[in-house]
Amino acid sequence: MELARLFGECLQSIRKRQGISQEELAHLCDLDRTYISLLERGKRQPSLTTIFVIAKNLGYKPSDLIKQIEN
Amino acid sequence: MELARLFGECLQSIRKRQGISQEELAHLCDLDRTYISLLERGKRQPSLTTIFVIAKNLGYKPSDLIKQIEN
């Protein structure tokens, strides 16, 4: 589940850089806060839609979010 | 499930352009052929790992595959 862990780390660092709490991001994305926490700890894999929703609410293009994990 | 449908259309057109059957792509990706078919018809959402595996086996960077759906 290496990719899930990388996605989680990337998500957490972007979120913290923007000074957004898990609660705020969950609210923006209409997701549960615990799910955001599970994603950030690499315990869940985001689906295509979740990647797009999270990227949009962090002000990223989905492809740019994926690029961060690719490299 | 608009995104799933877009992903499916994109996957199918790339696969066909490369002359690869669903069976062959499924084998390359170590996925079930019926799952490839469900993805192509937008009936299933790919997870992060599935996006990476499929992109790699089609010779695409995952971010480039996502970019096709973004636009």
Backbone of each chain as nested JSON, in Angstrom:
{
  "chains": [
    {"id": "A", "residues": [
      {"number": 1, "name": "MET", "atoms": {"N": [0.845, -1.207, 0.0], "CA": [0.0, 0.0, 0.0], "C": [0.881, 1.259, 0.0]}},
      {"number": 2, "name": "GLU", "atoms": {"N": [2.045, 1.128, -0.658], "CA": [3.012, 2.209, -0.727], "C": [2.382, 3.485, -1.313]}},
      {"number": 3, "name": "LEU", "atoms": {"N": [1.616, 3.329, -2.396], "CA": [1.028, 4.496, -3.05], "C": [0.07, 5.221, -2.107]}},
      {"number": 4, "name": "ALA", "atoms": {"N": [-0.704, 4.455, -1.351], "CA": [-1.66, 5.055, -0.413], "C": [-0.909, 5.86, 0.643]}},
      {"number": 5, "name": "ARG", "atoms": {"N": [0.244, 5.315, 1.057], "CA": [1.042, 6.014, 2.078], "C": [1.606, 7.323, 1.501]}},
      {"number": 6, "name": "LEU", "atoms": {"N": [2.106, 7.232, 0.251], "CA": [2.649, 8.433, -0.411], "C": [1.566, 9.483, -0.596]}},
      {"number": 7, "name": "PHE", "atoms": {"N": [0.376, 9.026, -1.03], "CA": [-0.74, 9.968, -1.215], "C": [-1.076, 10.627, 0.116]}},
      {"number": 8, "name": "GLY", "atoms": {"N": [-1.115, 9.827, 1.167], "CA": [-1.444, 10.357, 2.495], "C": [-0.459, 11.399, 2.972]}},
      {"number": 9, "name": "GLU", "atoms": {"N": [0.816, 11.107, 2.787], "CA": [1.855, 12.056, 3.211], "C": [1.739, 13.363, 2.419]}},
      {"number": 10, "name": "CYS", "atoms": {"N": [1.504, 13.215, 1.125], "CA": [1.391, 14.38, 0.23], "C": [0.169, 15.21, 0.633]}},
      {"number": 11, "name": "LEU", "atoms": {"N": [-0.949, 14.524, 0.865], "CA": [-2.183, 15.205, 1.251], "C": [-1.979, 15.98, 2.548]}},
      {"number": 12, "name": "GLN", "atoms": {"N": [-1.367, 15.308, 3.534], "CA": [-1.172, 15.938, 4.841], "C": [-0.26, 17.16, 4.737]}},
      {"number": 13, "name": "SER", "atoms": {"N": [0.822, 17.04, 3.954], "CA": [1.772, 18.174, 3.888], "C": [1.14, 19.369, 3.182]}},
      {"number": 14, "name": "ILE", "atoms": {"N": [0.354, 19.101, 2.112], "CA": [-0.328, 20.21, 1.419], "C": [-1.355, 20.846, 2.356]}},
      {"number": 15, "name": "ARG", "atoms": {"N": [-2.122, 20.013, 3.019], "CA": [-3.186, 20.517, 3.912], "C": [-2.566, 21.398, 5.013]}},
      {"number": 16, "name": "LYS", "atoms": {"N": [-1.478, 20.901, 5.619], "CA": [-0.837, 21.645, 6.718], "C": [-0.22, 22.929, 6.192]}},
      {"number": 17, "name": "ARG", "atoms": {"N": [0.38, 22.86, 5.009], "CA": [0.979, 24.07, 4.409], "C": [-0.078, 25.149, 4.21]}},
      {"number": 18, "name": "GLN", "atoms": {"N": [-1.304, 24.705, 3.931], "CA": [-2.385, 25.665, 3.696], "C": [-3.119, 26.024, 4.995]}},
      {"number": 19, "name": "GLY", "atoms": {"N": [-2.657, 25.436, 6.097], "CA": [-3.249, 25.765, 7.4], "C": [-4.694, 25.335, 7.535]}},
      {"number": 20, "name": "ILE", "atoms": {"N": [-5.034, 24.206, 6.865], "CA": [-6.411, 23.687, 6.912], "C": [-6.439, 22.474, 7.843]}},
      {"number": 21, "name": "SER", "atoms": {"N": [-7.431, 22.41, 8.713], "CA": [-7.55, 21.248, 9.605], "C": [-8.192, 20.09, 8.828]}},
      {"number": 22, "name": "GLN", "atoms": {"N": [-8.063, 18.886, 9.366], "CA": [-8.709, 17.728, 8.732], "C": [-10.216, 17.967, 8.686]}},
      {"number": 23, "name": "GLU", "atoms": {"N": [-10.709, 18.56, 9.78], "CA": [-12.15, 18.843, 9.882], "C": [-12.59, 19.777, 8.755]}},
      {"number": 24, "name": "GLU", "atoms": {"N": [-11.794, 20.837, 8.539], "CA": [-12.162, 21.82, 7.503], "C": [-12.115, 21.171, 6.123]}},
      {"number": 25, "name": "LEU", "atoms": {"N": [-11.048, 20.39, 5.869], "CA": [-10.929, 19.741, 4.556], "C": [-12.085, 18.753, 4.352]}},
      {"number": 26, "name": "ALA", "atoms": {"N": [-12.411, 18.017, 5.418], "CA": [-13.516, 17.047, 5.314], "C": [-14.809, 17.776, 4.961]}},
      {"number": 27, "name": "HIS", "atoms": {"N": [-15.017, 18.912, 5.618], "CA": [-16.241, 19.681, 5.357], "C": [-16.275, 20.191, 3.912]}},
      {"number": 28, "name": "LEU", "atoms": {"N": [-15.132, 20.727, 3.46], "CA": [-15.054, 21.244, 2.083], "C": [-15.359, 20.153, 1.055]}},
      {"number": 29, "name": "CYS", "atoms": {"N": [-14.843, 18.955, 1.354], "CA": [-14.936, 17.844, 0.402], "C": [-16.193, 17.003, 0.579]}},
      {"number": 30, "name": "ASP", "atoms": {"N": [-16.967, 17.385, 1.621], "CA": [-18.159, 16.583, 1.948], "C": [-17.769, 15.119, 2.213]}},
      {"number": 31, "name": "LEU", "atoms": {"N": [-16.649, 14.997, 2.954], "CA": [-16.169, 13.671, 3.355], "C": [-16.12, 13.627, 4.889]}},
      {"number": 32, "name": "ASP", "atoms": {"N": [-15.991, 12.436, 5.443], "CA": [-15.913, 12.314, 6.898], "C": [-14.479, 12.593, 7.357]}},
      {"number": 33, "name": "ARG", "atoms": {"N": [-14.358, 13.282, 8.497], "CA": [-13.015, 13.618, 8.985], "C": [-12.17, 12.357, 9.217]}},
      {"number": 34, "name": "THR", "atoms": {"N": [-12.8, 11.318, 9.723], "CA": [-12.031, 10.093, 9.98], "C": [-11.499, 9.508, 8.663]}},
      {"number": 35, "name": "TYR", "atoms": {"N": [-12.249, 9.719, 7.585], "CA": [-11.788, 9.207, 6.28], "C": [-10.546, 9.986, 5.824]}},
      {"number": 36, "name": "ILE", "atoms": {"N": [-10.575, 11.317, 6.081], "CA": [-9.394, 12.132, 5.75], "C": [-8.194, 11.617, 6.556]}},
      {"number": 37, "name": "SER", "atoms": {"N": [-8.433, 11.32, 7.807], "CA": [-7.366, 10.816, 8.671], "C": [-6.848, 9.473, 8.151]}},
      {"number": 38, "name": "LEU", "atoms": {"N": [-7.744, 8.594, 7.772], "CA": [-7.342, 7.269, 7.233], "C": [-6.533, 7.441, 5.95]}},
      {"number": 39, "name": "LEU", "atoms": {"N": [-6.975, 8.386, 5.083], "CA": [-6.231, 8.638, 3.833], "C": [-4.822, 9.129, 4.161]}},
      {"number": 40, "name": "GLU", "atoms": {"N": [-4.739, 10.071, 5.113], "CA": [-3.434, 10.665, 5.432], "C": [-2.482, 9.647, 6.049]}},
      {"number": 41, "name": "ARG", "atoms": {"N": [-3.051, 8.635, 6.726], "CA": [-2.196, 7.603, 7.312], "C": [-1.979, 6.441, 6.341]}},
      {"number": 42, "name": "GLY", "atoms": {"N": [-2.481, 6.607, 5.096], "CA": [-2.247, 5.571, 4.094], "C": [-3.048, 4.307, 4.332]}},
      {"number": 43, "name": "LYS", "atoms": {"N": [-4.082, 4.406, 5.172], "CA": [-4.886, 3.224, 5.515], "C": [-6.026, 3.02, 4.503]}},
      {"number": 44, "name": "ARG", "atoms": {"N": [-6.32, 4.01, 3.706], "CA": [-7.349, 3.885, 2.66], "C": [-6.775, 4.405, 1.339]}},
      {"number": 45, "name": "GLN", "atoms": {"N": [-7.31, 3.857, 0.256], "CA": [-6.939, 4.345, -1.063], "C": [-8.022, 5.296, -1.537]}},
      {"number": 46, "name": "PRO", "atoms": {"N": [-7.649, 6.464, -2.08], "CA": [-8.673, 7.346, -2.635], "C": [-9.166, 6.79, -3.97]}},
      {"number": 47, "name": "SER", "atoms": {"N": [-10.448, 6.989, -4.226], "CA": [-10.957, 6.634, -5.557], "C": [-10.702, 7.816, -6.485]}},
      {"number": 48, "name": "LEU", "atoms": {"N": [-11.013, 7.62, -7.757], "CA": [-10.837, 8.67, -8.765], "C": [-11.579, 9.947, -8.332]}},
      {"number": 49, "name": "THR", "atoms": {"N": [-12.827, 9.78, -7.911], "CA": [-13.639, 10.947, -7.531], "C": [-13.056, 11.641, -6.307]}},
      {"number": 50, "name": "THR", "atoms": {"N": [-12.589, 10.851, -5.34], "CA": [-12.009, 11.435, -4.125], "C": [-10.754, 12.236, -4.464]}},
      {"number": 51, "name": "ILE", "atoms": {"N": [-9.94, 11.716, -5.384], "CA": [-8.741, 12.433, -5.814], "C": [-9.137, 13.777, -6.411]}},
      {"number": 52, "name": "PHE", "atoms": {"N": [-10.173, 13.781, -7.26], "CA": [-10.604, 15.031, -7.909], "C": [-11.184, 16.015, -6.886]}},
      {"number": 53, "name": "VAL", "atoms": {"N": [-12.009, 15.514, -5.955], "CA": [-12.65, 16.4, -4.972], "C": [-11.599, 17.031, -4.055]}},
      {"number": 54, "name": "ILE", "atoms": {"N": [-10.672, 16.192, -3.574], "CA": [-9.642, 16.692, -2.657], "C": [-8.728, 17.679, -3.379]}},
      {"number": 55, "name": "ALA", "atoms": {"N": [-8.312, 17.329, -4.593], "CA": [-7.428, 18.221, -5.352], "C": [-8.092, 19.586, -5.536]}},
      {"number": 56, "name": "LYS", "atoms": {"N": [-9.345, 19.551, -5.976], "CA": [-10.063, 20.812, -6.244], "C": [-10.103, 21.672, -4.981]}},
      {"number": 57, "name": "ASN", "atoms": {"N": [-10.402, 21.055, -3.838], "CA": [-10.542, 21.818, -2.589], "C": [-9.219, 22.249, -1.994]}},
      {"number": 58, "name": "LEU", "atoms": {"N": [-8.122, 21.713, -2.493], "CA": [-6.8, 22.168, -2.075], "C": [-6.21, 23.121, -3.115]}},
      {"number": 59, "name": "GLY", "atoms": {"N": [-7.027, 23.394, -4.177], "CA": [-6.562, 24.314, -5.206], "C": [-5.546, 23.697, -6.147]}},
      {"number": 60, "name": "TYR", "atoms": {"N": [-5.6, 22.38, -6.261], "CA": [-4.682, 21.682, -7.174], "C": [-5.455, 21.071, -8.345]}},
      {"number": 61, "name": "LYS", "atoms": {"N": [-4.813, 20.974, -9.489], "CA": [-5.372, 20.133, -10.545], "C": [-5.113, 18.681, -10.097]}},
      {"number": 62, "name": "PRO", "atoms": {"N": [-6.08, 17.786, -10.339], "CA": [-5.857, 16.396, -9.945], "C": [-4.547, 15.821, -10.496]}},
      {"number": 63, "name": "SER", "atoms": {"N": [-4.226, 16.163, -11.737], "CA": [-2.995, 15.613, -12.336], "C": [-1.761, 16.122, -11.585]}},
      {"number": 64, "name": "ASP", "atoms": {"N": [-1.829, 17.362, -11.073], "CA": [-0.685, 17.889, -10.315], "C": [-0.535, 17.18, -8.974]}},
      {"number": 65, "name": "LEU", "atoms": {"N": [-1.668, 16.796, -8.383], "CA": [-1.61, 16.062, -7.111], "C": [-0.985, 14.683, -7.362]}},
      {"number": 66, "name": "ILE", "atoms": {"N": [-1.41, 14.055, -8.457], "CA": [-0.87, 12.731, -8.813], "C": [0.621, 12.843, -9.152]}},
      {"number": 67, "name": "LYS", "atoms": {"N": [0.995, 13.944, -9.829], "CA": [2.403, 14.147, -10.208], "C": [3.295, 14.135, -8.971]}},
      {"number": 68, "name": "GLN", "atoms": {"N": [2.792, 14.707, -7.868], "CA": [3.603, 14.775, -6.646], "C": [3.929, 13.366, -6.125]}},
      {"number": 69, "name": "ILE", "atoms": {"N": [3.033, 12.446, -6.399], "CA": [3.233, 11.067, -5.897], "C": [4.09, 10.277, -6.873]}},
      {"number": 70, "name": "GLU", "atoms": {"N": [3.959, 10.592, -8.139], "CA": [4.717, 9.884, -9.188], "C": [6.221, 10.056, -8.989]}},
      {"number": 71, "name": "ASN", "atoms": {"N": [6.592, 11.318, -8.605], "CA": [8.035, 11.648, -8.579], "C": [8.704, 11.05, -7.356]}}
    ]},
    {"id": "B", "residues": [
      {"number": 1, "name": "MET", "atoms": {"N": [-21.563, 9.711, -11.374], "CA": [-20.4, 8.883, -11.756], "C": [-19.819, 9.35, -13.093]}},
      {"number": 2, "name": "GLU", "atoms": {"N": [-19.923, 10.64, -13.37], "CA": [-19.408, 11.24, -14.591], "C": [-17.901, 10.961, -14.767]}},
      {"number": 3, "name": "LEU", "atoms": {"N": [-17.132, 11.134, -13.707], "CA": [-15.686, 10.923, -13.807], "C": [-15.361, 9.485, -14.182]}},
      {"number": 4, "name": "ALA", "atoms": {"N": [-16.096, 8.545, -13.611], "CA": [-15.854, 7.127, -13.909], "C": [-16.117, 6.868, -15.388]}},
      {"number": 5, "name": "ARG", "atoms": {"N": [-17.185, 7.524, -15.902], "CA": [-17.513, 7.336, -17.326], "C": [-16.407, 7.929, -18.209]}},
      {"number": 6, "name": "LEU", "atoms": {"N": [-15.932, 9.129, -17.842], "CA": [-14.849, 9.764, -18.611], "C": [-13.59, 8.914, -18.577]}},
      {"number": 7, "name": "PHE", "atoms": {"N": [-13.278, 8.402, -17.382], "CA": [-12.085, 7.539, -17.262], "C": [-12.24, 6.314, -18.152]}},
      {"number": 8, "name": "GLY", "atoms": {"N": [-13.416, 5.729, -18.127], "CA": [-13.665, 4.529, -18.933], "C": [-13.511, 4.793, -20.414]}},
      {"number": 9, "name": "GLU", "atoms": {"N": [-14.067, 5.91, -20.869], "CA": [-13.965, 6.248, -22.306], "C": [-12.505, 6.465, -22.694]}},
      {"number": 10, "name": "CYS", "atoms": {"N": [-11.795, 7.162, -21.813], "CA": [-10.38, 7.47, -22.058], "C": [-9.571, 6.169, -22.1]}},
      {"number": 11, "name": "LEU", "atoms": {"N": [-9.829, 5.292, -21.128], "CA": [-9.117, 4.006, -21.059], "C": [-9.358, 3.199, -22.325]}},
      {"number": 12, "name": "GLN", "atoms": {"N": [-10.621, 3.122, -22.725], "CA": [-10.974, 2.31, -23.9], "C": [-10.319, 2.863, -25.164]}},
      {"number": 13, "name": "SER", "atoms": {"N": [-10.342, 4.189, -25.323], "CA": [-9.793, 4.755, -26.578], "C": [-8.275, 4.562, -26.628]}},
      {"number": 14, "name": "ILE", "atoms": {"N": [-7.597, 4.716, -25.479], "CA": [-6.139, 4.499, -25.464], "C": [-5.826, 3.029, -25.747]}},
      {"number": 15, "name": "ARG", "atoms": {"N": [-6.579, 2.149, -25.095], "CA": [-6.35, 0.704, -25.257], "C": [-6.537, 0.31, -26.726]}},
      {"number": 16, "name": "LYS", "atoms": {"N": [-7.626, 0.795, -27.338], "CA": [-7.927, 0.438, -28.737], "C": [-6.885, 1.028, -29.677]}},
      {"number": 17, "name": "ARG", "atoms": {"N": [-6.455, 2.249, -29.397], "CA": [-5.421, 2.903, -30.221], "C": [-4.135, 2.075, -30.207]}},
      {"number": 18, "name": "GLN", "atoms": {"N": [-3.897, 1.414, -29.065], "CA": [-2.676, 0.615, -28.961], "C": [-2.906, -0.832, -29.416]}},
      {"number": 19, "name": "GLY", "atoms": {"N": [-4.132, -1.117, -29.856], "CA": [-4.421, -2.456, -30.374], "C": [-4.323, -3.54, -29.309]}},
      {"number": 20, "name": "ILE", "atoms": {"N": [-4.667, -3.19, -28.055], "CA": [-4.605, -4.159, -26.953], "C": [-6.034, -4.593, -26.603]}},
      {"number": 21, "name": "SER", "atoms": {"N": [-6.223, -5.886, -26.421], "CA": [-7.563, -6.355, -26.045], "C": [-7.76, -6.151, -24.54]}},
      {"number": 22, "name": "GLN", "atoms": {"N": [-9.009, -6.202, -24.093], "CA": [-9.288, -6.1, -22.648], "C": [-8.558, -7.236, -21.919]}},
      {"number": 23, "name": "GLU", "atoms": {"N": [-8.58, -8.396, -22.554], "CA": [-7.921, -9.59, -21.975], "C": [-6.436, -9.317, -21.755]}},
      {"number": 24, "name": "GLU", "atoms": {"N": [-5.796, -8.768, -22.806], "CA": [-4.345, -8.523, -22.72], "C": [-4.039, -7.48, -21.652]}},
      {"number": 25, "name": "LEU", "atoms": {"N": [-4.83, -6.385, -21.609], "CA": [-4.61, -5.34, -20.609], "C": [-4.828, -5.903, -19.198]}},
      {"number": 26, "name": "ALA", "atoms": {"N": [-5.867, -6.724, -19.059], "CA": [-6.15, -7.331, -17.748], "C": [-4.963, -8.171, -17.297]}},
      {"number": 27, "name": "HIS", "atoms": {"N": [-4.424, -8.948, -18.245], "CA": [-3.279, -9.81, -17.92], "C": [-2.072, -8.969, -17.505]}},
      {"number": 28, "name": "LEU", "atoms": {"N": [-1.798, -7.909, -18.295], "CA": [-0.652, -7.034, -17.992], "C": [-0.772, -6.416, -16.603]}},
      {"number": 29, "name": "CYS", "atoms": {"N": [-2.018, -6.035, -16.266], "CA": [-2.254, -5.307, -15.01], "C": [-2.539, -6.219, -13.831]}},
      {"number": 30, "name": "ASP", "atoms": {"N": [-2.601, -7.543, -14.154], "CA": [-2.98, -8.516, -13.119], "C": [-4.355, -8.157, -12.524]}},
      {"number": 31, "name": "LEU", "atoms": {"N": [-5.247, -7.793, -13.434], "CA": [-6.631, -7.488, -13.059], "C": [-7.545, -8.449, -13.822]}},
      {"number": 32, "name": "ASP", "atoms": {"N": [-8.796, -8.528, -13.399], "CA": [-9.749, -9.393, -14.083], "C": [-10.3, -8.676, -15.317]}},
      {"number": 33, "name": "ARG", "atoms": {"N": [-10.474, -9.437, -16.415], "CA": [-10.985, -8.807, -17.645], "C": [-12.331, -8.133, -17.404]}},
      {"number": 34, "name": "THR", "atoms": {"N": [-13.184, -8.769, -16.61], "CA": [-14.504, -8.167, -16.389], "C": [-14.361, -6.829, -15.664]}},
      {"number": 35, "name": "TYR", "atoms": {"N": [-13.328, -6.709, -14.839], "CA": [-13.118, -5.435, -14.139], "C": [-12.711, -4.344, -15.123]}},
      {"number": 36, "name": "ILE", "atoms": {"N": [-11.851, -4.728, -16.096], "CA": [-11.472, -3.769, -17.145], "C": [-12.732, -3.324, -17.898]}},
      {"number": 37, "name": "SER", "atoms": {"N": [-13.602, -4.267, -18.193], "CA": [-14.838, -3.954, -18.904], "C": [-15.725, -3.028, -18.069]}},
      {"number": 38, "name": "LEU", "atoms": {"N": [-15.837, -3.296, -16.78], "CA": [-16.648, -2.451, -15.89], "C": [-16.067, -1.041, -15.825]}},
      {"number": 39, "name": "LEU", "atoms": {"N": [-14.714, -0.957, -15.753], "CA": [-14.068, 0.368, -15.733], "C": [-14.386, 1.124, -17.02]}},
      {"number": 40, "name": "GLU", "atoms": {"N": [-14.251, 0.421, -18.168], "CA": [-14.45, 1.083, -19.464], "C": [-15.885, 1.557, -19.638]}},
      {"number": 41, "name": "ARG", "atoms": {"N": [-16.826, 0.864, -18.978], "CA": [-18.231, 1.28, -19.099], "C": [-18.609, 2.251, -17.991]}},
      {"number": 42, "name": "GLY", "atoms": {"N": [-17.601, 2.665, -17.182], "CA": [-17.868, 3.655, -16.138], "C": [-18.663, 3.107, -14.972]}},
      {"number": 43, "name": "LYS", "atoms": {"N": [-18.714, 1.781, -14.885], "CA": [-19.511, 1.148, -13.816], "C": [-18.695, 0.996, -12.522]}},
      {"number": 44, "name": "ARG", "atoms": {"N": [-17.389, 1.148, -12.63], "CA": [-16.541, 1.073, -11.438], "C": [-15.583, 2.262, -11.44]}},
      {"number": 45, "name": "GLN", "atoms": {"N": [-15.195, 2.676, -10.236], "CA": [-14.2, 3.73, -10.116], "C": [-12.848, 3.099, -9.871]}},
      {"number": 46, "name": "PRO", "atoms": {"N": [-11.801, 3.545, -10.567], "CA": [-10.471, 3.003, -10.283], "C": [-9.932, 3.592, -8.98]}},
      {"number": 47, "name": "SER", "atoms": {"N": [-9.201, 2.777, -8.252], "CA": [-8.526, 3.32, -7.064], "C": [-7.195, 3.925, -7.52]}},
      {"number": 48, "name": "LEU", "atoms": {"N": [-6.5, 4.554, -6.577], "CA": [-5.201, 5.175, -6.869], "C": [-4.251, 4.14, -7.479]}},
      {"number": 49, "name": "THR", "atoms": {"N": [-4.184, 2.966, -6.881], "CA": [-3.259, 1.935, -7.362], "C": [-3.644, 1.449, -8.753]}},
      {"number": 50, "name": "THR", "atoms": {"N": [-4.948, 1.283, -8.985], "CA": [-5.409, 0.827, -10.305], "C": [-5.059, 1.86, -11.372]}},
      {"number": 51, "name": "ILE", "atoms": {"N": [-5.199, 3.14, -11.043], "CA": [-4.843, 4.207, -11.986], "C": [-3.361, 4.083, -12.341]}},
      {"number": 52, "name": "PHE", "atoms": {"N": [-2.518, 3.864, -11.328], "CA": [-1.071, 3.763, -11.568], "C": [-0.735, 2.506, -12.387]}},
      {"number": 53, "name": "VAL", "atoms": {"N": [-1.348, 1.377, -12.054], "CA": [-1.029, 0.126, -12.748], "C": [-1.452, 0.201, -14.221]}},
      {"number": 54, "name": "ILE", "atoms": {"N": [-2.668, 0.709, -14.44], "CA": [-3.181, 0.792, -15.814], "C": [-2.349, 1.787, -16.624]}},
      {"number": 55, "name": "ALA", "atoms": {"N": [-2.066, 2.955, -16.022], "CA": [-1.273, 3.964, -16.745], "C": [0.077, 3.372, -17.149]}},
      {"number": 56, "name": "LYS", "atoms": {"N": [0.729, 2.723, -16.19], "CA": [2.055, 2.165, -16.474], "C": [2.004, 1.176, -17.628]}},
      {"number": 57, "name": "ASN", "atoms": {"N": [0.992, 0.307, -17.629], "CA": [0.901, -0.732, -18.654], "C": [0.415, -0.212, -20.008]}},
      {"number": 58, "name": "LEU", "atoms": {"N": [-0.072, 1.027, -20.022], "CA": [-0.432, 1.657, -21.297], "C": [0.665, 2.626, -21.738]}},
      {"number": 59, "name": "GLY", "atoms": {"N": [1.754, 2.663, -20.935], "CA": [2.867, 3.546, -21.289], "C": [2.613, 5.008, -20.982]}},
      {"number": 60, "name": "TYR", "atoms": {"N": [1.717, 5.252, -20.043], "CA": [1.401, 6.639, -19.658], "C": [1.881, 6.911, -18.234]}},
      {"number": 61, "name": "LYS", "atoms": {"N": [2.256, 8.157, -17.974], "CA": [2.407, 8.56, -16.58], "C": [0.99, 8.699, -16.008]}},
      {"number": 62, "name": "PRO", "atoms": {"N": [0.798, 8.286, -14.771], "CA": [-0.534, 8.409, -14.175], "C": [-1.091, 9.83, -14.289]}},
      {"number": 63, "name": "SER", "atoms": {"N": [-0.231, 10.82, -14.073], "CA": [-0.718, 12.207, -14.131], "C": [-1.194, 12.559, -15.545]}},
      {"number": 64, "name": "ASP", "atoms": {"N": [-0.548, 11.979, -16.561], "CA": [-0.982, 12.256, -17.937], "C": [-2.338, 11.603, -18.24]}},
      {"number": 65, "name": "LEU", "atoms": {"N": [-2.561, 10.432, -17.62], "CA": [-3.857, 9.762, -17.816], "C": [-4.957, 10.607, -17.158]}},
      {"number": 66, "name": "ILE", "atoms": {"N": [-4.651, 11.122, -15.961], "CA": [-5.624, 11.953, -15.247], "C": [-5.867, 13.264, -15.999]}},
      {"number": 67, "name": "LYS", "atoms": {"N": [-4.774, 13.798, -16.591], "CA": [-4.896, 15.056, -17.334], "C": [-5.918, 14.917, -18.461]}},
      {"number": 68, "name": "GLN", "atoms": {"N": [-5.959, 13.743, -19.102], "CA": [-6.893, 13.535, -20.214], "C": [-8.338, 13.66, -19.735]}},
      {"number": 69, "name": "ILE", "atoms": {"N": [-8.561, 13.307, -18.495], "CA": [-9.937, 13.345, -17.974], "C": [-10.257, 14.751, -17.464]}},
      {"number": 70, "name": "GLU", "atoms": {"N": [-9.246, 15.439, -16.968], "CA": [-9.429, 16.794, -16.425], "C": [-9.921, 17.761, -17.499]}},
      {"number": 71, "name": "ASN", "atoms": {"N": [-9.35, 17.578, -18.716], "CA": [-9.6, 18.588, -19.778], "C": [-10.971, 18.364, -20.412]}}
    ]}
  ]
}
